[in-house]
Amino acid sequence: MQEKNAIFLICTLTLSLTVFTTSCKPAEGGHPQKATTDKTESTNDHSSERQKENEKTMNKVVTLPERQEIDDKYKWNPSIIFKNEQEWENELKRVTDELPTLKDCSGKLTSSVKVLKKCLDRIYNFQNRIHHLMAYASRIYDTDIRKSKPQAMSSSSEKLYTEFLSTISFVEPELLELSEQKLRKLASRPELKDYDRELLRLLRLKKHVLSKPEETILAQASAMGLSPHNIYKTFSNAEMKFPQFKDQEGRSIELSAATYAKYRKSQNREVRKQVFNKFWTTYKSYRSSFSQMLSSQIQYYDFVAKARNYKNALESSLKPNAIPAEFYPKLIKAITAHLDVFHRYLKLRKKLLKIEGEQYYYDIYPLAVAKTSKNYGYKEAQNILPTALAPLGEDYIGKLTKSLEDGSGWLDVYPNQGKRSGAYSSSVYGRHPLVLLNYTDDFDSLTTTAHEMGHALHSAYSMKTQPFAKAHYSLFVAEVASIFNETLLIEYLLEKETDPEHKKFLLSAYLDSFRGTVFRQTMFAEFELEAYRRLAARKPLTADSLSNLYLELLRKYHGHDKNIMNIEPLYGVEWAYIPHFYYHFYVYQYASGFVAATALAQKVLKEGEPAAKRYIENLLKAGGSEDPLEILKNAGVDMTSAEPYEMAAKKFAERVAELEELAEK
């Protein structure tokens, strides 16, 4: 997903071709799982009241509302991109008709600085226009993936993007005909300042850019690279059939990704066990299809890596963003070195949950301190978040407050029938971001909103400060801004809390956040790396082999052999549920992002305005103007050193100890 010319859809529709505009908290499968509890109290939000009325009138079968039932003030506004579908169709036709004219630049790029600038301006303008087309179609589609027209619009814009890639495939080979000295000289010219990063990037990737005909073939083949994930997304979100189950009140509940995500957190152990078994038994029945989807995706990335003369698919993912390939396994080693303290926390969870006998995997999600948990309606989030993030200063808080207002058009707040699961932030240059939520009035919803607004304001600052060619920030940096917000939020809530019982809840919430974002995502990263290694060793990626690999890692991370948590074989199929395995070595950045965010947030809280200014100026406004590791270093954290990882592990251990102490009182 770090190929050059693509839409920066970090966690949504398109995958490997991305460089600009969407970042997100993972959808349900790759979600850094937050500690939450079942919703048992009413809130001030109108959606909760509607939900109750639905439950009363639908013979006790709980379903989501249709989209038209939700107040427009809680919906995003895609009309900031195009006024309506007709305007979108008109622009699609114009871009399609005009696209062949880009070939006029072929053979002329090196003739003069003036010609090069003119051609690059035209190319990036086309890219921006296609970003708008793809974004509008995707935003319409994601609010109800049952509708065929938005799906067709998305397909049309993706096809157009593939044609665009093919049309401009001459650019890199033509520029790389120049010597290194000439390329560096061009990058230093004031007229080409907007494109200096791209020109210098070509030097780094010179041996991986192919001839014009070869680049054309790869560009034309890129549409096939979208297919496995598109099939996965449609099948898992819209076509999979699940059985019903009974909740603790005897109601019949439609099992789905959304209800699984909710009821796996149930304080009723029998309910969550029932939900786990039904959900994963369903996935197991389709595991062969899922293995074909995933192995096809992995084979595509492996093919592209080999075609571009990379050592392997890992290097092809990390090198374009100047991340050394060795960073990935070092991260896994650094995190797994602290599994003992994670196991210590799992033992504490068992005690807090009052589990008799063995602890099972279906016990991993319920909040360990549920009785003191609170509900957080969206109105509360609108008030809490600006206060919690106040250390970032007036300008940041002003932007945040405005974006969270009812009717701002930034956020699509509540779930509805057919709406895409999970959450993300998406933006196109020159427009404010659009944030998809599925807000359900719980603590997870509050932290998810903080997370996505971190992405949204990162994009807003970047787009305001940087030209289009430099506004896109790397995936590696993206998760820092989002998790930074979550870190400030939990620090604020913990600091102001005086009730020991509720403080236990908040500590448990933080520790589960760490578990889901650091340990869980690192486990995903290790699974993904091993899957690619097995493909390279010509070992088949069958349903059974993938399940056995995943089961082995589940047991390793959760202390199965140490009798800490019993991981039953059924749950080895969980790999089939994780959408991020289709994103080409993405999930490790949640772990690295959490570590970096922990260090940066501590600096802001300790140093105040100077650290906050450094963070905003050198990270949020930086876009892609520097290499990601350099951006983080300028912002205040060196991710090539051991210090931030040790700092994060120490913080986790301290909070485990604090919760242990409170649990004894």
Secondary structure as GFF3:
##gff-version 3
##sequence-region A 1 665
A	DSSP	beta_strand	7	9	.	.	.	ID=ss1
A	DSSP	beta_strand	20	23	.	.	.	ID=ss2
A	DSSP	alpha_helix	46	57	.	.	.	ID=ss3
A	DSSP	beta_strand	61	62	.	.	.	ID=ss4
A	DSSP	three_ten_helix	67	69	.	.	.	ID=ss5
A	DSSP	three_ten_helix	72	74	.	.	.	ID=ss6
A	DSSP	three_ten_helix	78	80	.	.	.	ID=ss7
A	DSSP	alpha_helix	85	98	.	.	.	ID=ss8
A	DSSP	three_ten_helix	99	105	.	.	.	ID=ss9
A	DSSP	alpha_helix	113	143	.	.	.	ID=ss10
A	DSSP	alpha_helix	148	167	.	.	.	ID=ss11
A	DSSP	alpha_helix	171	175	.	.	.	ID=ss12
A	DSSP	alpha_helix	180	187	.	.	.	ID=ss13
A	DSSP	three_ten_helix	190	195	.	.	.	ID=ss14
A	DSSP	alpha_helix	196	204	.	.	.	ID=ss15
A	DSSP	three_ten_helix	206	208	.	.	.	ID=ss16
A	DSSP	alpha_helix	212	234	.	.	.	ID=ss17
A	DSSP	pi_helix	235	239	.	.	.	ID=ss18
A	DSSP	beta_strand	244	246	.	.	.	ID=ss19
A	DSSP	beta_strand	252	254	.	.	.	ID=ss20
A	DSSP	alpha_helix	257	263	.	.	.	ID=ss21
A	DSSP	alpha_helix	269	285	.	.	.	ID=ss22
A	DSSP	alpha_helix	287	307	.	.	.	ID=ss23
A	DSSP	alpha_helix	313	318	.	.	.	ID=ss24
A	DSSP	three_ten_helix	319	321	.	.	.	ID=ss25
A	DSSP	alpha_helix	327	336	.	.	.	ID=ss26
A	DSSP	alpha_helix	339	352	.	.	.	ID=ss27
A	DSSP	three_ten_helix	361	363	.	.	.	ID=ss28
A	DSSP	alpha_helix	378	388	.	.	.	ID=ss29
A	DSSP	three_ten_helix	390	392	.	.	.	ID=ss30
A	DSSP	alpha_helix	394	404	.	.	.	ID=ss31
A	DSSP	beta_strand	411	412	.	.	.	ID=ss32
A	DSSP	beta_strand	424	426	.	.	.	ID=ss33
A	DSSP	beta_strand	434	436	.	.	.	ID=ss34
A	DSSP	alpha_helix	443	465	.	.	.	ID=ss35
A	DSSP	alpha_helix	468	471	.	.	.	ID=ss36
A	DSSP	alpha_helix	475	496	.	.	.	ID=ss37
A	DSSP	alpha_helix	500	514	.	.	.	ID=ss38
A	DSSP	pi_helix	515	520	.	.	.	ID=ss39
A	DSSP	alpha_helix	521	536	.	.	.	ID=ss40
A	DSSP	alpha_helix	543	558	.	.	.	ID=ss41
A	DSSP	three_ten_helix	560	562	.	.	.	ID=ss42
A	DSSP	three_ten_helix	569	577	.	.	.	ID=ss43
A	DSSP	three_ten_helix	579	582	.	.	.	ID=ss44
A	DSSP	alpha_helix	588	607	.	.	.	ID=ss45
A	DSSP	alpha_helix	609	615	.	.	.	ID=ss46
A	DSSP	pi_helix	616	620	.	.	.	ID=ss47
A	DSSP	alpha_helix	628	635	.	.	.	ID=ss48
A	DSSP	alpha_helix	643	663	.	.	.	ID=ss49
###
